[in-house]
Every structure is written in C-alpha cells, then in structure tokens.
C-alpha cells in the first residue's frame, strides 16, 4: 500500500500544472524516476546491491601514498593501477573531480604523484600533458588544503604552509558552535587521525629518498624556491571583504592557533593526544 501511495504522489507531481510549466522540475522528476527504476533493476534476488564504489582519482592516488608510507609492495597491482589512473585523464592532460567535470589542479597533482610513485617517468607524454596543465593553473601552490597535507607528508610542501588544527580541538564541548560533533561522521573519520598527523608532522620517503624539502616535483612549481605560500588572503583583506563572518573567524583562529602551537603546554598536548587515540 505504501508503494502505491508513493507512486500516486509521483504521478500527481508529474502531471501537476506546476510541473508542466516548469521544464527543469519535470526533467528532474523524470531523471529521479529513471534512476530509481535502474537501481531496482540491478538489485539481487536476496535484496542486496553490488556495484563499484566510485570516486575520483584522488582515492586511488591516496591508496598508493598509503602503500608507499607503509612499504606495501604494489607489484601485483602495478600495471592495473597505472592503467586505471590514466584511463580517466582528460584531453588537456588533467583529471577532474568527476568524469563529466572539467580538470581540477588538486586531483591532477595527486594523480601525478601517484603515477610517479608507481614508476611512470616524468617524460612520459601523458605525464608531460599533466605537467603542462598543472603549470597552466598556477602550479602546485594552487592546490587544495588536503593535497597540501598529502604532499607535506612526503616533504613536497612545507608543513608551515598548512593550517593548524591541534588535537586540543577534541576538548571543545558539544555546545560550542565549532566542535568535533558538528562534523559529519565521515568528516570526523578524517579529522581525528589528522589531529595526530598535524602534531607529528611526519616526513616519509619517496622513490628519490626522504627529505623535508624534496625536489622530486619541483618542475610542477612556478617558483620552487618559494613553497611557503599562503592558503588564504591576508587577514585584513579577508576582514574588509567578509566583515564579521565565519570565514573571517577561521582566518583569525588560524593565526591564533599558529601562535598557540609555538607555546602549547606539553601536558595538555599529551592529554589531548591520549584522548584522540583512545576515542572521543
């Protein structure tokens, strides 16, 4: 009965006057109906679904980083990983955040590093196309914060050019406008491990060795001698443009946290790390 009621509602909506006069709404409703019918068509007999869990290339690239850090041998998957990563490359040498989206410098940079770790040479034609795209977009200094973090762990980006998010963040109560419980579950799953990473600021080895200032991707910078690039506009400029806003708040907070990081109480930091590691 419930399914009949829902179908009647959908039919009423599709045939309503508003839907007939709003082509965008009608297109959206038809697309929704087709998507639902497709999902039911691939459902298994016992009620479950099985399909590829898709994302953009960054997830696969970050898996390659993890294996590099942990020393996991990827020889058995080597060729398939390279084939998969290159399969999504666009005509301009880039990779996008989705297959039907334009190129994205962060996705492209992360994929490029993964392919280099997998042994693809920089003078490979497809890699040269990717290099040209990255440089045309302003070089590595234009990548997103998460890409900076990944690269910093290999010495490709200075940790000083990364926002400060201390593990003491875990102590902010649920009543606070900014706290760990305000984040979605997937975001908490990302941020809590990052608290530990931000504290230790690790540097791991790449195929060319381990260095706090690794020059392996210097050709992707427009000015590799100036890697400590800001990730936001100057504070005064942000405040003038955004007035009292969350953006202004976070820029001010970042300045305060950078100062705090220099003089943090050792015992408080140890207690915060203990809480982060043991659950929150």
Protein Blocks (a to p, Z undefined) as FASTA:
>chain_A
ZZmmmmmmmmmmmmmmklmmmmklmmmmmmmmmmmmmmmmmpcfkopacddddddfklmm
mmmmmmmmnopafklmmmmmmmmmmmmpcfkopacfbfkbccdfklmmmmmmmmmmnopa
fklmklmmmmmmmmmnnpjmlpcfklmmmmmmnopacfklpccddfklmmpcfklmbdfk
lpcfklmmmmmmmmmmmmnopadddfkbccfbdcklmmmpfblmlmbccfbdcfklmmmm
nmpafklmmmmmmmmmmmmmmmgcfklmmmmmmmmmnoZZ
